[in-house]
Amino acid sequence: MKKTAVFIMLSVMLVFCLAGCGGREKYAGKWEAKEMKVNNSTITDIANIPLNVIMRFELNSSGSAKWASPLESVKDPSKDGITASWKIKDGKIIMTVNYKDDKKTIEFTDIDGKLAVEQGASILYLEKVDEFSPVDTQALQNLFSNFDISSIMGG
């Protein structure tokens, strides 16, 4: 009788644990930006910089997350005081990034298996990938070091 009661109690706890995860396994993994819709136009790069440079991260089923910037020289962002976490709330994926002196929250919607984040008239779509796309970091560093923001700002 005791074994049956213990088995039933463990089964109930397992059901609650699985329900409590709220589908985290579906979203756990590596994600990177693939395309952006702006005023009915689709773009995959900005000034020859692929969108996957703008946003890529890994979501862990535990609720932690890790930014994966291709230009990041520090291998472990937590050493700089940067941590990230995520949860599912009201059908949305909510990511919180904590910096030393700041905190950012990004809200994603699942649209046909892609994570979408809306900003004004644009929507950035991220796709789940097995591995992050390779990035020529030297070319990106050269591009940014030669980039003249005053040309855009009218200076």
N, C-alpha and C positions, 0 to 999 in steps of 0.2 A: 504494500500500500504506500509506504514511504517513497519507494522508487518511482512509482507512478506519479505521485504528487510532485516529486522533484523534476521528473521528465516534463510534466505539464507546465510547471513554473519556468523551466529553462526554455521551453518552446514559446511560451508567451513573451519572455524577455527577448528572445531572438526576433520575434515578429516586431516588437517595439523598437529594437535596435535598427532593423532594416527599414522600418517606416521612418524612423528618426533621421536616417541618412538623406531622405528626401530626394533620391535620385542622383546623389553626388557622383556615383561611378560613371554615369552618363557624361558628365562634364570633366571628370578628372583626366588630365593629360595636357599635352602641349597645344597651344593655340597661337596663331599668328594672323595679322591683318593680311587680307588678300585683295579686297577691292573697296572702293568708296563710291557711293552714289551722291552726286551733288547736282541739284536742279535737273533731274532726269538724265544726267550724264554719268557714265561709269568710268572711273580712273583706277589704275593699278600702280601708279607711281606719281611722285610729286618732284618735279625738276630732276627726273631720271633717278630718283631715290625710291627704291621699292617700298611699298607700304609695310612690308613685314619688318622694316627698320623702325617704323613708328610705334608699333605695338606688337609685342610677343611676350607670352608668359606661360607658366606651367601651373595648373591647378592640381593640388593633391587631394585625394579623397578624404584626408583628415581635416580639410578646411583651410590648410595653409596654401600659400601661393608664392611663386618666385618669378620676379621679373627677369627677362632674358634679353637685355639690350645688347645688340651686336657691337655697340661702341663702348660698352662698359669695361673699364680696365680692372675693376675690382671684381674678383670671381664670386665673392660672397657679399651681397648687398647688406646683409644684416650686420656686418662689421662696421658699416657706415650708419647704422641705426635705422636702416630701411627694412621694414617687415611688411608682409602682405597676408591677407586672409580673405576668404570668400564664404558665402552662404547662399542658400536658395531661400528667397522670401517672396511670397505672393506671385510665384511663377517666374520671378526674375532672378538673375545671378547678380549678386551684389558683391563687388570686390572693394576692399578697403586697403589702401596703401598708407602706412604710417612712416613718415619721415621724422627726422630728429625734432623739427619744430612745426610740422604741418601734418595734416591728414587729408587724404583725397578719397572720395568714394565714387566708384564708377558702376553704373547700372546697365547690365546687358540683358537683352531679350533674345530668346531662342527663336530664330526664324529659319525654319526648314533645316535644322541641324547646324546652323551657323550662329555665332554670337554676334549680336548687332548692338552698337552703341550709337545713339543719336546725339548730334550736336548741332543745334540750329537747323539749317536746311540740308545738312549732310548726315549720312549714315555710314559708319565704318563697319565692315563685315569681317569677322575672323573665322577661320576654319581650323578644325582640329587636324593636327599633323602628327605623323609618327616621329619625325625629326624636324628641327627648325631648318628652314632654307639656308643654304650657305650664303654668306655675305662677305664681300671683299672689303674687309675693315680698312685696309690701307687706302683704297679708292675712296671710301666714304670720308675718312679723315682728311684726305687731300681735297675732296669736294667742299667739305665744311671749312677748311682752312683758307680756301680760295674764294669762298662765298662772300659777296659784298652786299650786306643787308641794306646799305644806303641806296643801292640801285633800285631796290623795291620800295623803299620808304621815300623816294623822291629827293635824295640828298646828293 
